Amino acid sequence: MREMCWKMWKLTRRDAGMVTSEYAMGIIAAVGFAAVLYAVVTSGQVSAELQAIVKRALSARM
């Protein structure tokens, strides 16, 4: 009987996922990372480099 109660207790107490506050922190972190990535990609230096890469790729001979 004790073993069955222990198994039931373990089943009801296991952590099946994130709670709302963890979701909120995850979303805030993802939005922050996206904002930093957007700022880097749209900066003048990086934008010029990306355009140069695309131009080289489109003008490459096959």
Residue frames relative to the residue before (quaternion, step in Angstrom):
aa qw qx qy qz dx dy dz
M 1.0000 0.0000 0.0000 0.0000 0.00 0.00 0.00
R 0.6445 0.5313 -0.3185 0.4482 3.55 0.98 -0.89
E 0.6480 0.5227 -0.3184 0.4533 3.58 0.98 -0.83
M 0.6496 0.5111 -0.3157 0.4660 3.59 0.98 -0.81
C 0.6387 0.5082 -0.3211 0.4804 3.59 1.00 -0.77
W 0.6382 0.5270 -0.3225 0.4593 3.59 1.00 -0.82
K 0.6573 0.5008 -0.3085 0.4712 3.61 0.95 -0.83
M 0.6486 0.5091 -0.3159 0.4694 3.58 0.97 -0.82
W 0.6429 0.5197 -0.3181 0.4642 3.58 0.99 -0.84
K 0.6586 0.5059 -0.3072 0.4646 3.59 0.95 -0.86
L 0.6512 0.5189 -0.3169 0.4541 3.60 1.00 -0.77
T 0.7108 0.4444 -0.2652 0.4764 3.57 0.96 -0.80
R 0.7216 0.4500 -0.2480 0.4640 3.62 1.12 -0.49
R 0.5094 0.6613 -0.4454 0.3239 3.63 1.14 -0.13
D 0.4482 -0.6830 0.5185 0.2525 3.52 -1.16 0.71
A 0.1671 -0.8367 0.5187 0.0540 3.56 -0.40 1.24
G 0.8224 -0.0783 0.0685 0.5594 3.61 1.13 -0.20
M 0.6795 -0.4764 0.3615 0.4251 3.50 -1.31 -0.20
V 0.4036 -0.6707 0.5623 0.2668 3.51 -1.23 0.53
T 0.7410 -0.4398 0.2739 0.4272 3.56 -1.27 0.29
S 0.6616 0.5042 -0.3230 0.4514 3.60 0.90 -0.81
E 0.6362 0.5099 -0.3319 0.4744 3.60 1.06 -0.65
Y 0.6124 0.5255 -0.3430 0.4807 3.59 1.05 -0.70
A 0.6564 0.5178 -0.3099 0.4528 3.57 0.91 -0.92
M 0.6713 0.4805 -0.3022 0.4765 3.60 0.89 -0.86
G 0.6343 0.5271 -0.3263 0.4620 3.59 1.03 -0.72
I 0.6589 0.4952 -0.3027 0.4786 3.57 0.99 -0.83
I 0.6414 0.5159 -0.3255 0.4653 3.60 0.96 -0.82
A 0.6583 0.4983 -0.3113 0.4705 3.58 0.95 -0.84
A 0.6577 0.5077 -0.3125 0.4604 3.60 0.95 -0.83
V 0.6562 0.4957 -0.3108 0.4765 3.60 0.96 -0.82
G 0.6356 0.5253 -0.3251 0.4630 3.59 1.00 -0.77
F 0.6601 0.4957 -0.3000 0.4780 3.56 0.94 -0.89
A 0.6473 0.5137 -0.3200 0.4633 3.60 0.97 -0.81
A 0.6459 0.5183 -0.3232 0.4580 3.60 0.99 -0.78
V 0.6561 0.4915 -0.3090 0.4821 3.58 0.96 -0.84
L 0.6532 0.5066 -0.3137 0.4672 3.59 0.92 -0.85
Y 0.6417 0.5164 -0.3201 0.4681 3.61 0.96 -0.80
A 0.6569 0.5092 -0.3111 0.4608 3.58 0.94 -0.88
V 0.6607 0.4973 -0.3114 0.4681 3.60 0.98 -0.80
V 0.6970 0.4814 -0.2848 0.4487 3.59 0.81 -0.98
T 0.7318 0.4136 -0.2518 0.4796 3.61 0.98 -0.70
S 0.4474 0.6692 -0.4791 0.3499 3.60 1.20 0.08
G 0.6777 -0.5401 0.3244 0.3793 3.57 -1.17 0.60
Q 0.6875 0.4961 -0.2878 0.4455 3.59 0.79 -1.01
V 0.7030 0.4546 -0.2734 0.4737 3.59 0.77 -0.99
S 0.6322 0.5356 -0.3327 0.4503 3.58 0.97 -0.81
A 0.6559 0.5040 -0.3076 0.4703 3.59 0.95 -0.85
E 0.6542 0.5086 -0.3127 0.4643 3.58 0.97 -0.82
L 0.6590 0.5016 -0.3115 0.4659 3.59 0.95 -0.85
Q 0.6435 0.5086 -0.3233 0.4719 3.60 1.00 -0.75
A 0.6369 0.5217 -0.3260 0.4646 3.57 1.02 -0.76
I 0.6408 0.5188 -0.3230 0.4646 3.58 0.97 -0.80
V 0.6644 0.4957 -0.3055 0.4686 3.58 0.92 -0.89
K 0.6448 0.5193 -0.3217 0.4594 3.61 0.95 -0.83
R 0.6583 0.4953 -0.3121 0.4732 3.58 0.96 -0.83
A 0.6575 0.5089 -0.3173 0.4561 3.57 0.96 -0.81
L 0.6951 0.4714 -0.2831 0.4632 3.59 0.95 -0.80
S 0.7285 0.4085 -0.2474 0.4912 3.60 1.08 -0.55
A 0.4320 0.7038 -0.4652 0.3189 3.60 1.21 0.13
R 0.3984 -0.6994 0.5399 0.2460 3.54 -1.10 0.75
M 0.2325 -0.7760 0.5718 0.1298 3.52 -1.08 0.71
